Each structure stands twice: as structure tokens, then as C-alpha cells.
Amino acid sequence: MRKFNDNQPEQRTADWHRARLGHFTGSQIVKLMGTGRKKDDVFSATAVSYIFQVASERLLSEKVVEDDEMFWLYLEQVSHTNRAMQWGIDNENEARELYEKLRGCEVRELSSVEHESVANYAASPDGVVEKSDICVRLLLASSGGNGLHWCERL
């Protein structure tokens, strides 16, 4: 079983963002899946943009990364949260508690976890349960969702 670091920064804090800086992440990896419009294009324009974003994060000045005020200013320029994402953030704890109740288990919250064998890839799972990672997705009713969905990787 994978061992997780117990001294991880809380999600969405400056230290959490720093830990993910310069990594391809689970929430954004889908951007690499498209193909280009032309026959010989390996990557889509979205994929190329994401690759450049991650590369530029690796070159970001240490002065910016280490200074909390400057780092937050940087994050405000490159980050976005829409209404659906905010709803998910606001309701994540309740969804995790419902999962625990329905499954009769304890979900351990994590911060950012680097992949064991894929370099420069990290993800922030909503939680882990013993030998299973869970990914709680909260769906808005207006988007055709029933309010809660989860996937498991055993």
C-alpha cells in the first residue's frame, strides 16, 4: 500500500499551490488528451498551451514563489473558479461524510500526491480509503446531475 506524507499542506493554501507548481495535475490532465486540427498535429492547441503553462511554472522566479503576497497575485492571474467548481468546493466535506456513512468507512483527506512512477504528475484526490482512492464529484442538478457521484479505484 502506498504511504502518504502526513505533513501535507491543506488544499488550496499557498503551500499546496507551491507543491503542485510545475506539475501536470489530475484536474487538468484532460487538456493533453485532444489531438490537433491538422493531420500532423500531435497535440491540440489546448494541450500545447497547458504544456507551456507547466513549463513556465518551472521557470517562475523563486522571489515570486517564496513571497506569499506576490505568489497570491500570480495565482489570481492564472487561476479561475466557476460557479460549479465553487459549489463542489463548498460541498466537498458533506459529500465525503455521506460516502463514509453509506460505505461504512473512514475517508482520509489528502493534499497533493505525486505519482509513484510518472514524473511531474500530481493529483489532489478528495480522499483515500485503505486500499482504494476515491474521487468525489459533486454534480449540480442544473447540469443534469443528481447531486452526488463518486468513482473508486481499487
ROVEX-693077 format. One record per residue (C-alpha): residue in three letters; residue number from 1; x, y negated, z negated. Coordinates in Angstrom, 1 decimal. Each point is the difference from the previous one (the first is absolute). Layout:
     r     k        x        y        z
   ALA   NUM        X        Y        Z
...
***
This chain:
     r     k        x        y        z
   MET     1      0.0      0.0      0.0
   ARG     2      1.2     -3.5      0.8
   LYS     3      1.2     -2.1     -2.9
   PHE     4     -1.2     -3.5     -0.1
   ASN     5      1.8     -2.9     -1.7
   ASP     6     -1.9     -1.2     -3.0
   ASN     7      1.6     -3.4      0.0
   GLN     8     -1.8     -1.3      3.1
   PRO     9     -1.3     -3.5      0.4
   GLU    10     -3.7     -0.5      0.0
   GLN    11     -1.6     -0.2      3.5
   ARG    12     -0.2     -3.4      1.6
   THR    13      2.6     -1.6     -2.2
   ALA    14      3.1     -1.7      1.3
   ASP    15      2.1      3.0     -1.0
   TRP    16     -2.4      2.3      1.8
   HIS    17      0.3     -2.0      3.2
   ARG    18      3.8     -0.1     -0.4
   ALA    19      0.0      3.8     -0.3
   ARG    20     -1.9      0.4      3.3
   LEU    21      1.9     -2.7      1.9
   GLY    22      1.7      1.3      3.1
   HIS    23     -1.9      3.3      0.0
   PHE    24     -2.6      1.3      2.3
   THR    25     -3.0      0.5     -2.3
   GLY    26     -2.9      2.4     -0.2
   SER    27     -2.6     -2.8      0.5
   GLN    28      1.7     -1.3      3.1
   ILE    29      1.4      3.1      1.7
   VAL    30     -3.0      0.2      2.3
   LYS    31      1.5     -3.0      1.8
   LEU    32      2.7      2.3      1.4
   MET    33     -2.5      2.5      1.5
   GLY    34     -1.2     -1.8      3.1
   THR    35      1.7      0.2      3.4
   GLY    36      0.8     -2.9      2.2
   ARG    37     -2.2     -1.2      2.9
   LYS    38      2.6      0.8      2.7
   LYS    39      1.0      3.5      0.9
   ASP    40      3.5     -0.4     -1.2
   ASP    41     -0.8     -1.8     -3.3
   VAL    42      0.8      2.3     -2.9
   PHE    43     -1.5     -2.4     -2.6
   SER    44     -3.0     -2.2      0.0
   ALA    45      0.4     -3.8     -0.5
   THR    46     -1.4      0.6     -3.6
   ALA    47      2.6      2.6     -0.7
   VAL    48      2.9     -2.2      1.3
   SER    49     -1.3     -2.8     -2.1
   TYR    50     -0.1      2.2     -3.1
   ILE    51      3.5      1.4      0.7
   PHE    52      1.3     -3.6      0.3
   GLN    53     -1.8     -0.9     -3.3
   VAL    54      1.7      2.8     -1.9
   ALA    55      3.4     -0.8      1.5
   SER    56     -0.4     -3.7     -0.9
   GLU    57     -0.9      1.0     -3.6
   ARG    58      3.3      1.8     -0.2
   LEU    59      1.8     -3.2      1.0
   LEU    60     -1.9     -2.2     -2.3
   SER    61      2.3     -2.3     -2.1
   GLU    62      0.7      1.3     -3.5
   LYS    63     -0.7     -3.5     -1.2
   VAL    64     -3.6      0.3      1.2
   VAL    65     -0.4      3.6     -1.3
   GLU    66      1.4     -0.7     -3.5
   ASP    67     -1.8     -3.3     -0.6
   ASP    68     -3.6      0.7     -1.1
   GLU    69     -1.4     -3.3      1.2
   MET    70      1.7      0.2      3.4
   PHE    71     -0.9      3.7      0.4
   TRP    72     -3.7     -0.7     -0.7
   LEU    73      0.1     -2.8      2.5
   TYR    74      1.4      2.4      2.5
   LEU    75     -2.6      2.7     -0.8
   GLU    76     -2.8     -2.6      0.4
   GLN    77      1.2     -0.6      3.6
   VAL    78      0.2      3.6      1.1
   SER    79     -2.8      1.7     -2.0
   HIS    80     -3.7      0.1      0.4
   THR    81     -3.0      1.4     -1.9
   ASN    82     -3.4      0.1      1.6
   ARG    83     -3.3      0.4     -1.9
   ALA    84     -0.1      3.7      0.4
   MET    85      3.5      0.4     -1.3
   GLN    86     -0.7     -2.2     -3.0
   TRP    87     -3.1      2.0     -0.8
   GLY    88      2.1      3.2      0.1
   ILE    89      2.6     -1.6     -2.3
   ASP    90     -2.8     -1.2     -2.4
   ASN    91     -1.7      3.4     -0.2
   GLU    92      3.1      2.4      0.1
   ASN    93      0.0      0.7     -3.7
   GLU    94     -3.7      0.9      0.0
   ALA    95      0.5      2.3      2.9
   ARG    96      2.9      1.7     -1.7
   GLU    97     -2.0      0.5     -3.1
   LEU    98     -2.9      1.5      2.0
   TYR    99      2.5      2.4      1.6
   GLU   100      1.3      1.1     -3.4
   LYS   101     -3.5      0.5     -1.3
   LEU   102     -1.2      2.0      3.1
   ARG   103      3.2      2.1      0.3
   GLY   104      0.6      0.4     -3.8
   CYS   105      3.6     -1.1      0.3
   GLU   106      2.3     -2.9     -0.9
   VAL   107      1.3     -2.3      2.8
   ARG   108      3.4     -1.5     -0.6
   GLU   109      0.4     -3.5      1.6
   LEU   110      3.2     -0.6      2.0
   SER   111      1.7     -3.0      1.4
   SER   112      2.0      0.5      3.2
   VAL   113      1.5      3.4      0.8
   GLU   114      2.7      0.5      2.6
   HIS   115     -0.3      3.0      2.1
   GLU   116      2.3      2.9     -0.9
   SER   117      1.3      0.7      3.5
   VAL   118     -1.1     -2.9      2.2
   ALA   119      2.4     -2.9     -0.3
   ASN   120     -1.5     -3.5     -0.4
   TYR   121     -3.6      1.2     -0.6
   ALA   122     -1.9     -0.7     -3.2
   ALA   123     -3.6      0.2     -1.0
   SER   124     -2.1     -1.1     -2.9
   PRO   125     -2.5      2.8     -0.7
   ASP   126     -3.0     -0.9     -2.1
   GLY   127      1.0      2.8     -2.3
   VAL   128      1.3      3.5     -0.4
   VAL   129     -1.5      3.1     -1.6
   GLU   130      2.5      2.7     -1.1
   LYS   131      0.7      1.7      3.4
   SER   132     -2.3     -2.2      2.1
   ASP   133      0.3     -3.5      1.3
   ILE   134     -3.2     -1.9      0.2
   CYS   135     -0.9     -2.9      2.2
   VAL   136     -3.1     -1.8     -1.1
   ARG   137     -1.7     -2.0      2.7
   LEU   138     -2.8     -2.2     -0.9
   LEU   139     -2.4     -0.7      2.9
   LEU   140     -2.4     -2.9      0.1
   ALA   141     -3.6      1.0      0.7
   SER   142     -0.1     -2.7      2.7
   SER   143      2.7      1.9      1.9
   GLY   144     -2.1      3.2      0.1
   GLY   145      1.8      1.4     -3.0
   ASN   146     -1.7      1.6     -3.0
   GLY   147      2.0     -2.0     -2.5
   LEU   148      2.7      2.6     -0.8
   HIS   149      2.2      2.4      1.8
   TRP   150      3.1      1.9     -1.0
   CYS   151      2.5      2.2      1.7
   GLU   152      2.3      2.5     -1.6
   ARG   153      3.3      1.4      1.0
   LEU   154      0.6      3.3     -1.8
***
